[in-house]
């Protein structure tokens, strides 16, 4: 049976290599690629039957035009010629009547391929449309890391195999990075201890030797408390600090003065004795390795928290030992200059920037001009954007023209005026990199497009021609664009085996030679003189003073990825439905029992859940895993009807974990 190589396209750090069995133009089985240097033949539960997504009976196969009310999901079939002509006509009319900035693109990581993910950029730049600040995931990591480490590349995930203490800090690796979880397990077999630092005992707790549950948003306080104890007890690596860092005397003085264990205990919910013990064990480890996840980046204090944690390895000199340090993400993005594709110079003038986390505000309140045309691709904002009630009100506007390019009739697509059928990753070519490892891979279409579906790149080419955009880029194929990107030199790709890459195999990037610490001073900057806050500190979260008693943690469900994979009935069943987890005391105080229907509510809205009483959830915390389609919700909203449009301290990121709720029994 013919075998094709491909890549998992979704927003996951693992970017697994895949092999696809093809028969009669159909993908009949999808497996992990044993020759991939990182995923090594395994894939997660979600991708193990990817062919069921590709050939789902619910796939959109033809363009559709709305005939019912917005949100009703009633459409009639159209030809591509009719659909493209209508979209071009409506976008041109919006630009003529209100100015091009009244057009807003909305996309994110429905595909992580470099071409298909960025396919709309040159088109919308050439139109002069509003620009989207694509920051819904964890952009606060970068300013936090860079304040200390500058442009120093991140560690390789395999370095964890040499560690004697692997700290899974705010990462549920079993659900979100299964191949790093495998490396942590291998390190454990070699003698390492595993810590999980998180807000509740999630799926990764089972592999941990120690589970440390902190109050939501207080991770930075814990790090400062550990630095206090390490400095006080003479456990800091003074030789490394003197030779390789700047600002240790200042950071030491702040930690000793402001973050004693008693104060940090009050901030984190840990005992002073636990804080002392964690500091001692971390400092005495030979090569402690922190794998920093995205959970702690979804609070208002996210960048400062990342910055503070990034100081820890330097304080104990962990960078000196193989297997020690901190990995916030892989730095493979440094290998690529995307400007030949994104083409910012096509903008007729600088356009306004709209933060994607504030889509509800943009659709309902933004003016000068008002958003009158919205084009959504590679995202499902009706389900995944914060403040769902505001987003749905905006999508329901009759004066808003909405085009959605999708594989399925998602919550967002149900509001569209025009729905265009999209390909899956097995049906188009692309070039992939990862933010969790350093392999890159080129994939060709393994099968023909399903029905009349077209890729992002194809559709924007059609729209460009329909709207009279003549730049030669719009006439190129996706493979020609891949060649444009590969033609831009990068020391990361020196010596790259192009034959192997072009044959579909994963090829590792090589970290180029350069300074050890790519910072302005050439040292690790525990004190950043040019930063608005020269020293790390504990910063409060947005919801710290909210009146609702329960902190809502919108965790990851191992059987879904945000709203992706909700098209698969067997994965929906295994995901368990819209469940809210409370600890026994919180449930008892409200007269609630396991299995009860409950309503969670706050000032933004409410959502219906089934209650699960779990000792894994500490007092004062409520956990809702996964982002469910409205089709599968019991009420009028999913968990994002409870999350706010507030942003992180730097990076403009989402604050999905920085919200409070209360819970009552539902009728």
Residue pairs with C-beta under 8 A, 6 or more apart in sequence:
1 21
1 22
1 23
1 28
2 21
2 22
2 23
3 19
3 20
3 21
3 22
4 19
4 20
4 22
4 426
4 444
4 446
4 447
4 504
5 17
5 18
5 19
5 20
5 33
5 441
5 443
5 503
5 504
5 505
6 17
6 18
6 19
6 20
6 30
6 425
6 426
6 443
6 446
6 504
7 15
7 16
7 17
7 18
7 113
7 425
7 430
7 432
7 441
7 443
7 506
8 14
8 15
8 16
8 18
8 43
8 47
8 50
8 425
9 110
9 111
9 112
9 113
9 116
9 424
9 425
9 430
9 432
10 46
10 47
10 109
10 110
10 111
10 112
10 561
10 564
11 108
11 109
11 110
11 112
11 137
11 561
11 562
11 564
12 44
12 176
12 177
12 436
12 561
13 176
13 177
13 180
13 329
13 330
13 434
13 435
13 436
13 437
14 38
14 39
14 44
14 177
14 178
14 179
14 180
14 434
14 436
14 437
15 38
15 39
15 112
15 432
15 433
15 434
15 436
15 437
15 439
15 441
16 32
16 33
16 36
16 38
16 39
16 42
16 43
16 44
16 47
16 179
17 32
17 33
17 35
17 36
17 38
17 39
17 439
17 441
17 506
18 30
18 31
18 32
18 33
18 43
18 47
18 50
19 30
19 31
19 32
19 33
20 27
20 29
20 30
20 31
20 51
20 426
20 446
20 447
21 27
21 28
21 29
21 30
21 31
22 28
22 446
22 447
25 447
25 448
26 51
26 55
26 447
27 50
27 51
27 54
27 55
27 426
27 446
27 447
28 51
29 51
30 43
30 47
30 48
30 49
30 50
30 51
31 41
31 43
31 48
32 39
32 40
32 41
32 42
32 43
33 39
33 41
33 506
34 40
34 41
35 41
35 505
35 506
36 439
36 441
36 506
37 437
37 439
37 506
37 508
38 157
38 179
38 434
38 436
38 437
38 439
38 506
39 179
40 179
42 178
42 179
42 182
44 178
44 558
45 558
45 559
45 571
45 574
46 559
46 560
46 561
46 565
46 571
49 568
49 570
50 426
52 568
52 570
53 407
53 424
53 565
53 567
53 568
54 424
54 426
54 427
54 447
54 450
55 450
56 408
56 567
56 568
58 408
58 409
58 567
59 407
59 408
59 421
59 450
59 451
59 453
60 406
60 407
60 408
60 409
60 413
60 419
60 421
60 422
60 451
60 453
61 421
61 450
61 451
61 452
61 453
62 77
62 78
62 421
62 451
62 452
63 77
63 78
63 79
63 80
63 82
63 83
63 418
63 419
63 420
63 421
63 452
64 75
64 76
64 77
64 78
64 83
64 416
64 418
64 419
65 75
65 76
65 77
65 78
65 82
65 83
65 86
65 417
65 418
66 74
66 75
66 416
66 417
66 418
66 419
67 74
67 75
67 76
68 74
68 75
70 395
70 396
70 397
70 398
70 402
70 414
70 415
71 392
71 395
71 396
71 414
71 415
72 414
73 409
73 413
73 414
75 419
78 86
78 418
80 452
80 454
80 462
83 418
83 420
84 459
84 462
84 463
84 466
85 466
86 418
87 375
87 403
87 418
87 420
87 463
87 466
88 463
88 466
88 467
90 373
90 401
90 403
90 417
91 103
91 127
91 373
91 375
91 401
91 463
91 467
92 467
94 102
94 103
94 372
94 373
94 401
95 102
95 103
95 127
95 128
95 373
97 372
98 369
98 370
98 372
99 369
100 127
100 128
100 129
100 348
100 351
101 128
101 129
101 130
101 351
101 352
101 369
102 130
102 369
102 370
102 371
102 372
102 373
103 124
103 127
103 129
103 130
103 371
103 372
103 373
103 374
103 375
104 129
104 130
104 132
104 354
104 362
104 371
104 373
104 374
104 375
105 120
105 124
105 129
105 130
105 132
105 374
105 375
105 376
105 377
106 132
106 356
106 359
106 374
106 375
106 376
106 377
106 379
106 381
107 117
107 120
107 132
107 134
107 376
107 377
107 378
107 379
108 134
108 136
108 137
108 356
108 378
108 379
109 117
109 137
109 378
109 379
110 117
110 377
110 378
110 379
110 380
110 564
111 117
111 378
111 425
111 430
111 456
112 432
112 433
113 425
113 430
113 431
113 432
113 443
114 336
114 338
114 341
114 430
114 431
114 432
114 433
114 482
114 485
115 341
115 429
115 430
115 431
115 456
115 457
115 478
115 481
115 482
115 485
116 378
116 428
116 430
116 455
116 456
116 457
116 478
117 378
117 456
118 338
118 341
118 342
119 455
119 456
119 457
119 459
119 460
120 375
120 377
120 456
120 460
121 341
121 342
121 343
121 344
122 341
122 342
122 343
122 346
122 460
122 471
122 473
122 474
123 460
123 463
123 464
123 469
123 474
124 131
124 375
125 342
125 343
125 344
125 345
125 346
125 347
126 343
126 346
126 347
126 464
126 469
126 471
127 467
127 469
128 347
128 348
128 349
128 351
129 351
130 351
130 352
130 353
130 354
130 371
131 351
131 352
131 353
131 354
132 353
132 354
132 356
133 353
133 354
133 355
133 356
133 652
134 356
135 355
135 356
135 357
135 647
135 651
135 652
135 653
135 654
136 356
136 357
136 384
136 385
136 653
136 654
137 294
137 297
137 653
137 654
138 294
138 297
138 298
138 302
138 653
139 297
139 648
139 651
139 652
139 653
140 297
140 302
140 303
140 306
140 648
140 649
140 650
140 651
140 653
141 292
141 294
141 297
141 302
141 303
141 306
141 328
141 329
141 651
142 651
143 303
143 306
143 307
143 650
143 651
144 297
144 302
144 303
144 304
144 305
144 306
144 307
144 309
144 310
144 328
144 650
145 154
145 306
145 307
145 310
145 328
147 303
147 307
147 310
147 525
147 528
147 531
148 307
148 310
148 311
148 314
148 519
148 524
148 525
148 526
148 528
149 310
149 517
149 518
149 519
149 524
149 525
150 517
150 518
150 519
150 520
150 525
151 334
151 518
151 519
152 516
152 517
152 518
152 519
153 331
153 334
153 511
153 518
154 327
154 328
154 329
154 330
154 331
155 289
155 325
155 326
155 327
156 330
156 437
156 438
157 179
157 180
157 183
157 291
157 327
157 330
157 436
157 437
158 183
159 289
159 322
159 323
159 325
159 327
160 166
160 180
160 183
160 184
160 187
160 289
160 291
160 323
160 327
161 183
161 186
161 187
161 190
161 323
162 187
162 287
162 322
162 323
163 187
163 192
163 285
163 287
163 288
163 289
163 323
163 324
164 191
164 192
164 193
164 285
164 286
164 287
164 288
164 323
165 192
165 193
165 195
165 281
165 282
165 285
165 286
165 287
165 288
165 289
166 184
166 187
166 188
166 192
166 193
166 194
166 195
166 288
166 289
166 291
167 194
167 195
167 197
167 282
167 288
167 289
167 290
167 291
168 184
168 194
168 195
168 196
168 197
168 198
168 204
168 208
168 291
168 293
169 195
169 197
169 198
169 219
169 290
169 291
169 292
169 293
169 296
169 309
170 197
170 198
170 199
170 219
170 292
170 293
170 294
170 295
170 296
170 297
171 177
171 180
171 204
171 291
171 292
171 293
171 294
171 295
172 198
172 202
172 203
172 204
172 293
172 295
172 555
172 556
172 558
173 180
173 181
173 184
173 204
173 291
173 293
174 181
174 202
174 203
174 204
174 206
174 207
174 558
175 202
175 203
175 204
175 555
175 556
175 557
175 558
176 293
176 294
176 556
177 436
179 436
179 437
180 291
180 436
181 204
181 207
184 192
184 194
184 207
184 291
185 207
187 194
187 289
188 194
188 207
188 209
193 209
193 210
193 285
194 207
194 208
194 209
194 210
195 208
195 209
195 210
195 211
195 212
196 202
196 204
196 205
196 207
196 208
196 210
196 211
196 212
197 212
197 214
197 219
197 222
198 204
198 205
198 211
198 212
198 213
198 214
198 295
199 213
199 214
199 215
199 216
199 295
199 551
199 553
199 618
199 621
199 657
200 213
200 553
200 555
200 581
200 616
200 617
200 618
200 621
200 623
201 211
201 213
201 616
201 617
202 555
202 556
202 616
203 558
205 211
205 616
212 222
212 270
212 274
212 278
213 269
213 618
214 222
214 268
214 269
214 270
215 267
215 268
215 269
215 551
215 620
216 299
216 541
216 551
216 553
216 621
216 657
216 658
217 296
217 299
217 300
217 301
217 305
217 540
217 541
217 543
217 544
217 657
217 658
218 267
218 268
218 269
218 538
219 296
219 305
219 308
219 309
220 301
220 304
220 305
220 308
220 309
220 536
220 537
220 538
220 539
221 259
221 264
221 267
221 268
221 538
222 264
222 268
222 270
222 275
222 278
223 305
223 308
223 309
223 311
223 312
224 254
224 255
224 258
224 259
224 264
224 308
224 536
224 537
224 538
225 255
225 259
225 260
225 261
225 263
225 264
225 265
225 268
225 275
225 279
226 275
226 278
226 279
226 282
226 312
227 251
227 252
227 255
227 259
227 279
227 311
227 312
227 315
228 255
228 256
228 259
228 260
228 261
228 264
228 279
229 235
229 261
229 275
229 276
229 279
229 280
230 236
230 279
230 282
230 283
230 315
230 316
231 252
231 255
231 256
231 315
232 256
233 279
233 280
233 283
235 279
235 280
235 283
235 284
235 316
236 248
236 252
236 283
236 315
236 316
237 315
237 316
237 317
237 320
239 317
240 314
240 317
240 319
240 320
241 248
241 314
241 315
241 317
242 248
244 314
244 319
244 516
244 517
244 523
244 524
245 314
245 523
245 524
245 525
245 526
246 521
246 523
246 524
246 525
246 526
246 527
247 525
247 526
247 527
247 528
247 534
247 535
248 315
248 526
250 526
250 527
250 534
250 535
251 311
251 315
251 526
251 527
251 535
251 536
254 535
254 536
254 537
258 537
259 538
261 272
261 273
261 275
261 276
262 272
264 270
264 272
264 275
265 271
265 272
265 274
265 275
267 538
268 275
269 618
282 288
282 312
282 316
283 315
283 316
285 316
285 318
285 324
286 321
286 323
286 324
287 318
287 321
287 322
287 323
287 324
288 313
288 316
288 318
288 324
289 318
289 323
289 324
289 325
289 326
289 327
290 309
290 312
290 313
290 325
290 326
290 327
291 326
291 327
292 306
292 309
292 310
292 326
292 327
292 328
295 553
295 555
295 657
296 302
296 305
296 306
296 309
297 303
297 305
297 306
297 648
297 653
298 554
298 648
298 653
298 654
298 655
298 656
298 657
298 658
299 305
299 541
299 542
299 648
299 655
299 657
299 658
300 539
300 540
300 541
300 542
300 543
300 646
300 647
300 648
300 649
300 655
300 658
301 538
301 539
301 540
301 541
301 648
301 649
302 648
302 649
302 650
302 651
302 653
302 655
303 648
303 649
303 650
303 651
304 533
304 536
304 537
304 538
304 539
304 649
304 650
305 539
306 328
307 536
308 536
308 537
308 538
309 326
310 326
310 328
311 526
311 536
312 318
312 326
313 319
313 324
313 325
313 326
314 524
314 526
315 526
317 324
318 324
318 325
318 326
319 325
319 524
329 435
329 436
330 434
330 435
330 436
330 437
330 438
332 433
332 434
332 435
332 437
332 438
332 440
332 492
332 509
333 433
333 435
334 490
334 492
335 433
335 440
335 490
335 492
335 493
335 509
336 433
336 485
336 488
336 490
337 485
337 488
337 490
338 485
340 473
340 481
340 484
340 485
340 487
340 488
341 473
341 481
341 484
341 485
343 471
343 473
346 471
354 362
354 366
354 371
355 647
355 652
356 381
356 385
357 385
357 386
357 645
357 647
357 652
357 653
357 654
357 655
358 645
358 647
359 381
359 385
359 390
359 391
359 394
360 385
360 386
360 387
360 388
360 389
360 390
360 391
360 393
360 394
360 645
361 390
361 645
362 371
362 394
363 371
363 374
363 390
363 391
363 393
363 394
363 395
363 397
363 400
364 390
364 393
364 394
371 394
371 400
372 399
372 400
372 401
373 400
373 401
373 402
373 403
374 395
374 400
374 401
374 402
374 403
375 402
375 403
375 404
375 405
376 402
376 403
376 404
376 405
376 406
376 412
376 416
377 404
377 405
377 406
377 422
377 456
377 459
378 405
378 456
379 412
380 406
380 410
380 411
380 412
380 562
380 563
380 564
381 391
381 412
382 388
382 391
382 392
382 395
382 410
382 411
382 412
382 414
382 415
382 630
383 410
383 411
383 412
383 562
383 563
383 627
383 628
383 629
383 630
383 638
383 640
384 562
384 563
384 627
384 640
385 391
385 640
386 640
386 643
386 644
386 645
386 654
386 655
386 656
387 604
387 605
387 640
387 641
387 643
387 644
387 645
388 605
388 637
388 638
388 640
388 641
388 643
389 604
389 605
389 637
389 641
390 645
391 640
392 415
392 637
394 400
395 402
395 412
395 415
396 415
401 417
402 415
402 416
402 417
402 418
403 416
403 417
403 418
403 419
403 420
404 410
404 412
404 413
404 415
404 416
404 418
404 419
404 420
405 419
405 420
405 421
405 422
405 456
405 459
406 412
406 413
406 419
406 420
406 421
406 422
407 421
407 422
407 423
407 424
407 453
407 567
408 567
409 419
410 563
410 629
411 563
411 629
411 630
411 631
413 419
420 454
420 459
421 450
421 451
421 452
421 453
421 454
422 453
422 454
422 455
422 456
422 459
423 445
423 449
423 450
423 453
423 454
423 455
424 450
425 443
426 445
426 446
426 447
427 445
427 446
427 447
427 448
427 449
427 450
427 453
427 455
428 445
428 449
428 455
428 457
428 458
428 478
429 442
429 443
429 444
429 445
429 478
429 479
429 482
430 442
430 443
430 478
430 482
431 440
431 441
431 442
431 443
431 482
431 485
431 486
432 440
432 441
432 442
432 443
433 440
434 440
438 508
438 509
438 511
439 506
439 507
439 508
439 509
440 501
440 506
440 507
440 508
440 509
441 501
441 504
441 505
441 506
441 507
442 482
442 501
442 502
442 504
443 504
444 479
444 504
449 455
454 462
455 478
457 477
457 478
457 481
458 478
460 474
461 474
461 475
464 471
464 474
465 474
465 475
473 481
476 484
486 493
486 498
491 512
491 513
492 509
492 510
492 511
492 512
493 509
493 510
494 510
494 512
495 510
496 507
496 509
497 507
500 507
501 507
515 522
517 523
517 524
519 525
520 530
526 535
526 536
527 534
527 535
528 534
539 649
541 655
541 658
542 644
542 646
542 655
542 658
543 551
543 658
543 659
543 660
546 602
546 659
546 660
547 660
548 602
548 660
548 661
548 662
549 620
549 660
549 662
550 582
550 586
550 620
550 621
550 622
550 660
550 661
550 662
550 663
551 620
551 621
551 622
551 657
551 659
551 660
552 600
552 602
552 622
552 623
552 624
552 639
552 642
552 643
552 657
552 659
552 660
552 661
553 621
553 622
553 623
553 624
553 657
554 624
554 625
554 627
554 639
554 640
554 643
554 656
554 657
555 623
555 624
555 625
556 625
556 626
557 575
557 576
557 625
557 626
559 565
559 571
559 572
559 574
559 575
559 626
560 566
560 571
560 572
560 575
560 626
560 627
562 627
563 627
563 628
563 629
565 571
566 572
566 628
566 629
566 632
572 632
575 625
575 626
577 610
577 628
577 632
578 607
578 608
578 609
578 610
578 624
578 626
578 628
578 632
578 633
578 634
578 638
578 639
579 609
579 610
579 611
579 612
579 624
579 625
580 598
580 600
580 609
580 610
580 611
580 612
580 622
580 623
580 624
580 663
581 611
581 612
581 613
581 614
581 616
581 617
581 622
581 623
581 624
581 625
582 592
582 611
582 612
582 613
582 614
582 617
582 622
582 663
583 613
583 614
583 615
583 617
583 618
583 619
583 621
584 613
584 615
585 619
586 617
586 619
586 620
586 622
586 663
587 593
587 594
587 611
587 613
590 663
590 664
590 665
591 665
592 598
592 611
592 613
592 663
592 665
593 611
593 613
594 611
594 612
594 613
595 610
595 611
595 612
596 610
596 611
596 665
596 666
597 608
597 609
597 610
597 611
597 634
597 665
597 666
597 667
598 608
598 609
598 610
598 611
598 663
598 664
598 665
598 666
599 606
599 607
599 608
599 609
599 635
599 663
599 664
599 665
599 666
600 606
600 607
600 609
600 622
600 624
600 642
600 661
600 662
600 663
601 607
601 642
601 661
601 662
601 663
601 664
602 642
602 659
602 660
602 661
602 662
604 641
604 642
604 643
604 644
604 659
605 637
605 641
605 642
606 635
606 637
606 641
606 642
607 624
607 633
607 635
607 637
607 638
607 639
607 641
607 642
608 633
608 634
608 635
608 666
609 624
609 634
611 663
614 623
617 623
622 661
622 663
624 639
626 639
627 638
627 639
627 640
628 638
628 639
629 638
630 636
630 637
630 638
634 666
640 656
642 659
642 661
643 654
643 655
643 656
643 659
644 655
644 658
644 659
646 655
646 658
647 653
647 654
647 655
648 654
648 655
